[in-house]
Amino acid sequence: MVNNNNIGENKNNVVDETQKKYSYPIDTENKAMIFPLFSVEKPHMRAFHLSWFQYFTCFVCTFAAPPLLPIIRDNLNLTATDIGNAGVGSVAGAIFARLALGAACDLAGPRLASATVCFLTVPAVFLSSMASSPAAFFIMRFFTGFSLATFVSTQYWMSCMFSPKVVGIANGQSGGWGNLGGGVANLLMPLLYSFILNNTKADTPFTAWRVSFFLPAFLQMFSAFAVMLLGQDLPGGNFLKLQKSGEMHKDNAKKIVYHAVTNYRGWITAIGYGFCFGVELAVTNIIVSYFYDRFNLNLSLAGIVGALFGMVNIFSRSCGGLFSDFMAKKYGMRGRLWGWWTVQTLSGVMCIVMGRLDTLGATIAVMLIFCFLVQASEGLTFGVVPFVSRRSLGLVSGISGAGGNVGAVICQVIFFRGSQFKLEDGITYMGIIIIVTTLSLSSIYFPQWGGMLAGPKPGVTEEDYYLREWDADEQEQGLHKVSMKFAEGCRNERSCKVKSVPVVEESTRPAIDVV
């Protein structure tokens, strides 16, 4: 006779073991990977909400100044070149910060790494209120922009917490809600400025804009404390505690760097991300001034219209992540890559159209389509990035994320700095660059899954690809086991049209070229 109690116990044991083996929540009825968006359950969904909120506050702080530029430029006597330089500075600082934070995530975990960046940069937000010259304004924007590096910790955290089958939506939703801070800043800062000007003792324009910076600064500081006190690095605990107890291997920094910088796929994802997220950053810096000057809107109305560009992040980036996961389910990794190329190329087309329009209503309509596509492309990017490397996930994420800031600097310097181009012409030329650079995605090729233009190599498995990051001694010590668990969860990246490759035991697996 079968003991039903034992059956129930065995069922729960299976779920428990799966929960330990993979980093994602399990639906105990359907045994499916789930993403309960409005849950705050620890550790997975709490990490999700903490990560996006922290990144959101950093975005608000970095882009608190642009919507107030018509006031600030009069107060500090800023020229067009000064404004362009400050815009470049706000995104340039995060280039190296993102690389450093990626390595820090690999070594110390996303919680400690991201909170440290927030604590170090929040003084610059407070001090922005004391800027008295173009040079001081540039310096404050430069150091405030370092906080955008928290994007890397956000994506790293989600990639550690959630299954490959839902990593696209997890990364897309967290990044999208974080990027929403740019739109909120465009909406919030003019309204906050007006409230302070009309209802407090700071009743002069040149004082009110300075007081306005205190709210975003306090938000960023609060988010850093929340991450440190309420967050958890991994489903099994925090990095440092697990390393100290011996439950987790403390990796070699040199090998993390080596496997990240020698994997060309990470550099191509950086180029692709440079001309979706980089474009978003560049446009966020100029969009309010664009509508204020080109269509003669007042500051509050220009701020509201400009806010729409960032507010679409409520759903656009997550839609990109969902589309990436959908394409993977149908066509594997090749589907993710084709989806990314298609959406990003269309965003370039819409960018060109936006720059050519000269009527307010049509420009707003095309801007909404353009911003949806460019932000969806960001979600599609980080539907691919987590699969480039498992051992160097943090640094590869950092390289890709830094690529976004490099793209922003390039667009800002070439198209929106000084008076070389009218803003509408700069937007048009930027669209052409998006289309051209996105062609580089065709060079990404995974031997176990294929690429846009070619199928997979015969006989290559996911284990072969991720095992190459560990040498023989490390494999003998069992340090590669985490990567092998991830490889097992990646089988859905195979196209449904490609016959599954049988898994070979590690001890009998032949050496295969997986470059």
FIPA-6791 format. One record per residue (C-alpha): x, y, z; residue in three letters; residue number from 0. Coordinates in steps of 0.05 Angstrom, whole numbers. Each point is the difference from the previous one (the first is absolute). Layout:
BEGIN
SITE      c1      c2      c3  resn  resi
SITE       X       Y       Z   ALA   NUM
...
***
This chain:
BEGIN
SITE      c1      c2      c3  resn  resi
SITE       0       0       0   MET     0
SITE      26      69     -19   VAL     1
SITE      10      49      57   ASN     2
SITE     -30      66     -23   ASN     3
SITE      37      38      54   ASN     4
SITE      66     -23     -28   ASN     5
SITE     -21      22     -69   ILE     6
SITE     -15      70      26   GLY     7
SITE      67       1      36   GLU     8
SITE      37     -23     -63   ASN     9
SITE     -36      54     -40   LYS    10
SITE      22      54      49   ASN    11
SITE      71     -28       1   ASN    12
SITE       4       5     -76   VAL    13
SITE     -22      73       3   VAL    14
SITE      49      15      57   ASP    15
SITE      58     -31     -38   GLU    16
SITE     -18      37     -63   THR    17
SITE      -5      65      39   GLN    18
SITE      71     -12      25   LYS    19
SITE      27     -21     -67   LYS    20
SITE     -28      58     -40   TYR    21
SITE      -5      73      19   SER    22
SITE     -74      14     -12   TYR    23
SITE     -68      -8      33   PRO    24
SITE     -39     -64     -16   ILE    25
SITE     -74      -7     -12   ASP    26
SITE     -13     -62      42   THR    27
SITE     -62     -19     -40   GLU    28
SITE      26       8     -71   ASN    29
SITE      75      -9      14   LYS    30
SITE      10      61     -45   ALA    31
SITE      46      60       7   MET    32
SITE     -41      59      23   ILE    33
SITE       9      75       8   PHE    34
SITE     -52      26      49   PRO    35
SITE      10      74     -14   LEU    36
SITE     -38      29      59   PHE    37
SITE      27     -48      52   SER    38
SITE      52      24      51   VAL    39
SITE      18     -70      25   GLU    40
SITE      72      -9      21   LYS    41
SITE      49     -12     -31   PRO    42
SITE     -18       2     -74   HIS    43
SITE     -54      52      -7   MET    44
SITE      26      43      57   ARG    45
SITE      66       4     -37   ALA    46
SITE     -37      19     -63   PHE    47
SITE     -37      58      32   HIS    48
SITE      61      25      39   LEU    49
SITE      44      -2     -62   SER    50
SITE     -47      38     -47   TRP    51
SITE     -17      52      53   PHE    52
SITE      73      13      15   GLN    53
SITE      16       8     -73   TYR    54
SITE     -62      44      -8   PHE    55
SITE      24      49      53   THR    56
SITE      69       3     -32   CYS    57
SITE     -33      17     -67   PHE    58
SITE     -42      55      32   VAL    59
SITE      63      31      31   CYS    60
SITE      41      -4     -63   THR    61
SITE     -54      33     -42   PHE    62
SITE     -27      49      51   ALA    63
SITE      37      58     -34   ALA    64
SITE     -22      -3     -74   PRO    65
SITE     -73      19      11   PRO    66
SITE      22      61      40   LEU    67
SITE      54      22     -50   LEU    68
SITE     -39      61     -25   PRO    69
SITE       6      27      72   ILE    70
SITE      69     -27      16   ILE    71
SITE      32      26     -64   ARG    72
SITE     -23      71      17   ASP    73
SITE      24      -6      72   ASN    74
SITE      69     -28     -18   LEU    75
SITE       7      34     -68   ASN    76
SITE       8     -66     -35   LEU    77
SITE      15      -1     -74   THR    78
SITE     -24     -53     -49   ALA    79
SITE      69     -31       5   THR    80
SITE      -3       0      77   ASP    81
SITE     -67     -35      -2   ILE    82
SITE      26     -51     -51   GLY    83
SITE      62     -14      42   ASN    84
SITE     -41     -10      63   ALA    85
SITE     -45     -49     -38   GLY    86
SITE      61     -39     -23   VAL    87
SITE      28       1      71   GLY    88
SITE     -65     -28      30   SER    89
SITE       6     -64     -41   VAL    90
SITE      76      -5     -10   ALA    91
SITE      16     -11      74   GLY    92
SITE     -41     -64       2   ALA    93
SITE      41     -33     -55   ILE    94
SITE      57     -21      46   PHE    95
SITE     -46      -4      60   ALA    96
SITE     -41     -54     -35   ARG    97
SITE      62     -40     -17   LEU    98
SITE      23       4      72   ALA    99
SITE     -68     -16      28   LEU   100
SITE      -6     -61     -45   GLY   101
SITE      65     -29      29   ALA   102
SITE     -23      19      70   ALA   103
SITE     -65     -39     -10   CYS   104
SITE      40     -62     -20   ASP   105
SITE      44       6      62   LEU   106
SITE     -44      30      55   ALA   107
SITE     -72      -6     -25   GLY   108
SITE     -50      51     -27   PRO   109
SITE     -28      24      66   ARG   110
SITE      64      27      30   LEU   111
SITE      27      24     -67   ALA   112
SITE     -61      40     -19   SER   113
SITE     -13      31      68   ALA   114
SITE      73      23       4   THR   115
SITE      -7      36     -67   VAL   116
SITE     -63      35      24   CYS   117
SITE      32      22      66   PHE   118
SITE      61      27     -37   LEU   119
SITE     -39      40     -51   THR   120
SITE     -57      30      41   VAL   121
SITE      44      57      26   PRO   122
SITE       8      25     -72   ALA   123
SITE     -76       5      -5   VAL   124
SITE      -4      42      63   PHE   125
SITE      58      43     -22   LEU   126
SITE     -33      14     -68   SER   127
SITE     -42      51      37   SER   128
SITE      63      39      15   MET   129
SITE      27       4     -71   ALA   130
SITE      20      71     -17   SER   131
SITE      37      -6     -66   SER   132
SITE      -1     -42     -64   PRO   133
SITE      60     -40      25   ALA   134
SITE     -34     -16      66   ALA   135
SITE     -64     -20     -36   PHE   136
SITE      40     -47     -46   PHE   137
SITE      36     -32      59   ILE   138
SITE     -64     -13      39   MET   139
SITE     -35     -31     -61   ARG   140
SITE      62     -42     -14   PHE   141
SITE       4     -31      69   PHE   142
SITE     -76      -8       7   THR   143
SITE       1     -40     -65   GLY   144
SITE      44     -53      33   PHE   145
SITE     -63     -25      34   SER   146
SITE     -27     -26     -67   LEU   147
SITE      49     -57      10   ALA   148
SITE     -53     -32      44   THR   149
SITE     -32     -24     -64   PHE   150
SITE      54     -54      -2   VAL   151
SITE     -16     -24      70   SER   152
SITE     -74      -1     -17   THR   153
SITE      10     -45     -61   GLN   154
SITE      51     -44      37   TYR   155
SITE     -47      -8      59   TRP   156
SITE     -59     -21     -45   MET   157
SITE      43     -48     -40   SER   158
SITE      21     -34      65   CYS   159
SITE     -71      -3      27   MET   160
SITE     -41     -23     -59   PHE   161
SITE      -1     -58     -49   SER   162
SITE      26       6     -72   PRO   163
SITE     -73      -9     -23   LYS   164
SITE     -22      65      34   VAL   165
SITE      66      38       3   VAL   166
SITE     -22      44     -57   GLY   167
SITE     -62      27      35   ILE   168
SITE      36       5      67   ALA   169
SITE      57      41     -29   ASN   170
SITE     -47      40     -45   GLY   171
SITE     -49      17      55   GLN   172
SITE      53      20      51   SER   173
SITE      39      41     -50   GLY   174
SITE     -63      32     -29   GLY   175
SITE     -28      22      66   TRP   176
SITE      68      26      19   GLY   177
SITE       6      39     -66   ASN   178
SITE     -69      28      16   LEU   179
SITE      38      47      46   GLY   180
SITE      20      42     -60   GLY   181
SITE     -72      14     -18   GLY   182
SITE     -20      11      72   VAL   183
SITE      57      51       7   ALA   184
SITE     -25      38     -61   ASN   185
SITE     -70       2      31   LEU   186
SITE      18       8      73   LEU   187
SITE      55      53       0   MET   188
SITE     -40      56     -35   PRO   189
SITE     -60     -14      45   LEU   190
SITE      45      -2      62   LEU   191
SITE      34      64     -21   TYR   192
SITE     -67      35     -10   SER   193
SITE     -25     -24      68   PHE   194
SITE      62      24      36   ILE   195
SITE       0      66     -37   LEU   196
SITE     -73      15      17   ASN   197
SITE      -9     -31      69   ASN   198
SITE      66       7      38   THR   199
SITE      49      53      21   LYS   200
SITE      44     -20     -60   ALA   201
SITE     -43      47     -41   ASP   202
SITE      51      19     -53   THR   203
SITE      13     -43     -62   PRO   204
SITE      75      -3      13   PHE   205
SITE     -12     -27      71   THR   206
SITE     -59     -46     -15   ALA   207
SITE      38     -43     -51   TRP   208
SITE      55     -12      51   ARG   209
SITE     -48     -23      55   VAL   210
SITE     -33     -47     -50   SER   211
SITE      61     -46       0   PHE   212
SITE      -9     -21      72   PHE   213
SITE     -59     -46     -12   LEU   214
SITE      34     -46     -52   PRO   215
SITE      63      -1      43   ALA   216
SITE     -39     -26      61   PHE   217
SITE     -35     -52     -44   LEU   218
SITE      67     -28     -24   GLN   219
SITE      27      -3      71   MET   220
SITE     -63     -36      24   PHE   221
SITE       5     -51     -56   SER   222
SITE      72     -17      19   ALA   223
SITE     -19     -14      72   PHE   224
SITE     -60     -42     -23   ALA   225
SITE      44     -44     -44   VAL   226
SITE      52     -11      55   MET   227
SITE     -51     -15      55   LEU   228
SITE     -54     -38     -38   LEU   229
SITE      34     -32     -60   GLY   230
SITE      33     -67     -11   GLN   231
SITE      52     -14     -54   ASP   232
SITE     -19     -72     -18   LEU   233
SITE     -58     -47      16   PRO   234
SITE      48     -36      48   GLY   235
SITE      24      62      37   GLY   236
SITE      49      57      -6   ASN   237
SITE      67      -4     -37   PHE   238
SITE      47      16      57   LEU   239
SITE     -34     -45      50   LYS   240
SITE      -1     -59     -49   LEU   241
SITE      73      11     -18   GLN   242
SITE      20       4      73   LYS   243
SITE     -37     -64      17   SER   244
SITE      32     -37     -59   GLY   245
SITE     -67     -13     -34   GLU   246
SITE      20      45     -58   MET   247
SITE      65       4     -38   HIS   248
SITE      35      68       1   LYS   249
SITE      19       9     -72   ASP   250
SITE      66      23     -30   ASN   251
SITE      -5      72     -24   ALA   252
SITE      51      -9     -55   LYS   253
SITE     -38     -58     -30   LYS   254
SITE     -66      37       4   ILE   255
SITE      31      57     -39   VAL   256
SITE      34     -46     -50   TYR   257
SITE     -63     -39     -18   HIS   258
SITE     -40      65      -6   ALA   259
SITE      47      40     -44   VAL   260
SITE      18     -59     -46   THR   261
SITE     -73     -17     -16   ASN   262
SITE     -15      43     -61   TYR   263
SITE     -75      -8       9   ARG   264
SITE       2      46      60   GLY   265
SITE      31      55     -42   TRP   266
SITE     -52      -8     -55   ILE   267
SITE     -57       5      52   THR   268
SITE      35      63      25   ALA   269
SITE      -4      30     -70   ILE   270
SITE     -73     -19      -7   GLY   271
SITE     -17      27      68   TYR   272
SITE      38      63     -15   GLY   273
SITE     -50      19     -53   PHE   274
SITE     -64     -16      37   CYS   275
SITE      13      19      73   PHE   276
SITE      53      50     -21   GLY   277
SITE     -51      32     -45   VAL   278
SITE     -51       2      56   GLU   279
SITE      50      36      46   LEU   280
SITE      18      51     -54   ALA   281
SITE     -73      15     -16   VAL   282
SITE     -18       5      74   THR   283
SITE      53      54       6   ASN   284
SITE     -29      43     -56   ILE   285
SITE     -74     -18      -7   ILE   286
SITE     -29      55      45   VAL   287
SITE      44      54     -31   SER   288
SITE     -19     -27     -69   TYR   289
SITE     -74      10      11   PHE   290
SITE      11      65      39   TYR   291
SITE      40      33     -55   ASP   292
SITE     -27     -33     -64   ARG   293
SITE     -75       3      16   PHE   294
SITE       1      59      49   ASN   295
SITE     -32     -38      58   LEU   296
SITE       5      26      71   ASN   297
SITE      47     -36      48   LEU   298
SITE     -54     -41      36   SER   299
SITE     -33     -23     -65   LEU   300
SITE      67     -16     -32   ALA   301
SITE      17     -40      62   GLY   302
SITE     -65     -39      -5   ILE   303
SITE      11     -16     -74   VAL   304
SITE      73     -18      14   GLY   305
SITE     -22     -44      58   ALA   306
SITE     -40     -43     -49   LEU   307
SITE      65     -23     -31   PHE   308
SITE      24     -31      65   GLY   309
SITE     -69     -20      27   MET   310
SITE      -9     -51     -56   VAL   311
SITE      51     -41      39   ASN   312
SITE     -58     -22      44   ILE   313
SITE     -12     -55     -52   PHE   314
SITE      46       9     -60   SER   315
SITE      64     -31      25   ARG   316
SITE     -37     -58      33   SER   317
SITE     -36     -11     -67   CYS   318
SITE      68      -7     -31   GLY   319
SITE      19     -51      52   GLY   320
SITE     -65     -38     -10   LEU   321
SITE      10       1     -75   PHE   322
SITE      70     -27       9   SER   323
SITE     -26     -58      44   ASP   324
SITE     -56     -13     -50   PHE   325
SITE      49      -3     -59   MET   326
SITE      45     -46      40   ALA   327
SITE     -58     -47      14   LYS   328
SITE     -16      -3     -75   LYS   329
SITE      68       5     -32   TYR   330
SITE      53      -3      55   GLY   331
SITE      58      49       5   MET   332
SITE      -4      14     -75   ARG   333
SITE     -70      26      13   GLY   334
SITE      25      46      55   ARG   335
SITE      53      29     -47   LEU   336
SITE     -47      10     -59   TRP   337
SITE     -52      33      45   GLY   338
SITE      52      47      28   TRP   339
SITE      26      20     -69   TRP   340
SITE     -70      12     -27   THR   341
SITE     -26      43      57   VAL   342
SITE      64      42       5   GLN   343
SITE       2      12     -75   THR   344
SITE     -72      24       1   LEU   345
SITE      18      47      57   SER   346
SITE      53      32     -46   GLY   347
SITE     -52      10     -54   VAL   348
SITE     -48      35      49   MET   349
SITE      57      43      26   CYS   350
SITE      13      25     -71   ILE   351
SITE     -74      15     -10   VAL   352
SITE      -5      37      66   MET   353
SITE      56      47     -19   GLY   354
SITE     -33      18     -66   ARG   355
SITE     -69      19      29   LEU   356
SITE     -16      72      16   ASP   357
SITE     -70      -5      31   THR   358
SITE     -10     -10      74   LEU   359
SITE     -53     -55      -2   GLY   360
SITE      35     -43     -52   ALA   361
SITE      67       8      35   THR   362
SITE     -30     -23      67   ILE   363
SITE     -34     -60     -34   ALA   364
SITE      64     -23     -35   VAL   365
SITE      41      13      62   MET   366
SITE     -45     -49      39   LEU   367
SITE      11     -54     -53   ILE   368
SITE      74      15      -2   PHE   369
SITE      10      -2      75   CYS   370
SITE     -40     -65       5   PHE   371
SITE      44     -34     -52   LEU   372
SITE      66      26      28   VAL   373
SITE     -18     -20      71   GLN   374
SITE     -26     -68     -23   ALA   375
SITE      68     -10     -34   SER   376
SITE      33       9      69   GLU   377
SITE     -42     -56      27   GLY   378
SITE      18     -43     -59   LEU   379
SITE      74      14      12   THR   380
SITE      -2     -28      70   PHE   381
SITE     -39     -59     -25   GLY   382
SITE      66     -20     -33   VAL   383
SITE      54      27      48   VAL   384
SITE     -11     -51      57   PRO   385
SITE      19     -57     -48   PHE   386
SITE      67      29     -23   VAL   387
SITE      38     -23      62   SER   388
SITE     -20     -31      66   ARG   389
SITE      65       6      37   ARG   390
SITE      11      73     -20   SER   391
SITE     -74      19      -1   LEU   392
SITE      11      64      41   GLY   393
SITE      57      27     -42   LEU   394
SITE     -33     -19     -66   VAL   395
SITE     -62      37      24   SER   396
SITE      45      58      19   GLY   397
SITE      32       1     -69   ILE   398
SITE     -68      -1     -33   SER   399
SITE     -27      53      47   GLY   400
SITE      61      44     -10   ALA   401
SITE     -12      -6     -74   GLY   402
SITE     -66      35      12   GLY   403
SITE      36      59      31   ASN   404
SITE      53       2     -54   VAL   405
SITE     -56       3     -51   GLY   406
SITE     -32      57      38   ALA   407
SITE      66      38       1   VAL   408
SITE      10     -10     -75   ILE   409
SITE     -71      24     -16   CYS   410
SITE       6      59      48   GLN   411
SITE      68      22     -25   VAL   412
SITE     -14      -8     -75   ILE   413
SITE     -73      21      -4   PHE   414
SITE     -20      41      61   PHE   415
SITE      62      38      23   ARG   416
SITE       6      73     -18   GLY   417
SITE     -32      28     -63   SER   418
SITE      29     -47     -53   GLN   419
SITE     -69     -29     -15   PHE   420
SITE     -71      23      13   LYS   421
SITE     -32     -48      49   LEU   422
SITE     -48     -27     -53   GLU   423
SITE      58     -15     -47   ASP   424
SITE      39     -34      55   GLY   425
SITE     -59     -45      14   ILE   426
SITE      -5     -19     -73   THR   427
SITE      75     -17      -7   TYR   428
SITE      -4     -39      65   MET   429
SITE     -54     -44     -31   GLY   430
SITE      46     -17     -58   ILE   431
SITE      56     -20      49   ILE   432
SITE     -49     -46      37   ILE   433
SITE     -17     -38     -64   ILE   434
SITE      73      -7     -21   VAL   435
SITE      28     -23      68   THR   436
SITE     -56     -49      12   THR   437
SITE      26     -41     -59   LEU   438
SITE      56     -23      47   SER   439
SITE     -49     -46      35   LEU   440
SITE       6     -48     -59   SER   441
SITE      71     -17      23   SER   442
SITE     -23     -30      67   ILE   443
SITE       5     -76      -4   TYR   444
SITE      -9     -52      54   PHE   445
SITE      28     -68     -23   PRO   446
SITE     -52     -38      39   GLN   447
SITE     -59      42     -25   TRP   448
SITE      23      36     -63   GLY   449
SITE      -9      73     -20   GLY   450
SITE     -42      43     -46   MET   451
SITE      32     -27     -64   LEU   452
SITE      22     -71      19   ALA   453
SITE     -24     -59      41   GLY   454
SITE      37     -35      57   PRO   455
SITE      63     -41      -6   LYS   456
SITE     -16     -75      -1   PRO   457
SITE      12     -35      66   GLY   458
SITE      12      62      43   VAL   459
SITE     -40       4      65   THR   460
SITE     -13      55      50   GLU   461
SITE      47     -35      49   GLU   462
SITE      56       3     -52   ASP   463
SITE      -8      75      -7   TYR   464
SITE      -1      19      74   TYR   465
SITE      51     -53      21   LEU   466
SITE      54      35     -41   ARG   467
SITE       3      55      54   GLU   468
SITE      28     -49      51   TRP   469
SITE      68     -34      -5   ASP   470
SITE      13     -73      18   ALA   471
SITE      21      14      72   ASP   472
SITE     -62      41      13   GLU   473
SITE     -43     -54     -30   GLN   474
SITE      33     -52      44   GLU   475
SITE     -18      43      61   GLN   476
SITE     -72       4     -24   GLY   477
SITE       1      76      -7   LEU   478
SITE     -35      -4     -67   HIS   479
SITE     -63     -32      27   LYS   480
SITE     -39      66       3   VAL   481
SITE      14      12     -73   SER   482
SITE     -22     -71     -17   MET   483
SITE     -66      11      36   LYS   484
SITE     -11      63     -40   PHE   485
SITE      18     -37     -64   ALA   486
SITE     -53     -52      15   GLU   487
SITE     -52      55       8   GLY   488
SITE      20      30     -67   CYS   489
SITE     -26     -56     -44   ARG   490
SITE     -60      42     -19   ASN   491
SITE      48      44     -40   GLU   492
SITE       3     -55     -52   ARG   493
SITE     -46      12     -59   SER   494
SITE     -60     -46      -1   CYS   495
SITE      20     -16     -72   LYS   496
SITE      68     -26      21   VAL   497
SITE       7     -70      26   LYS   498
SITE      23      -2      73   SER   499
SITE      72     -18      11   VAL   500
SITE       8     -57      50   PRO   501
SITE      35      19      64   VAL   502
SITE      66     -36      11   VAL   503
SITE      27     -15      69   GLU   504
SITE      56      47      20   GLU   505
SITE      50     -56       9   SER   506
SITE     -11     -24     -72   THR   507
SITE     -13      66     -35   ARG   508
SITE      50       9     -58   PRO   509
SITE      35      67     -10   ALA   510
SITE     -40      42     -50   ILE   511
SITE      17      68     -29   ASP   512
SITE     -55      46      28   VAL   513
SITE      30      67     -18   VAL   514
***
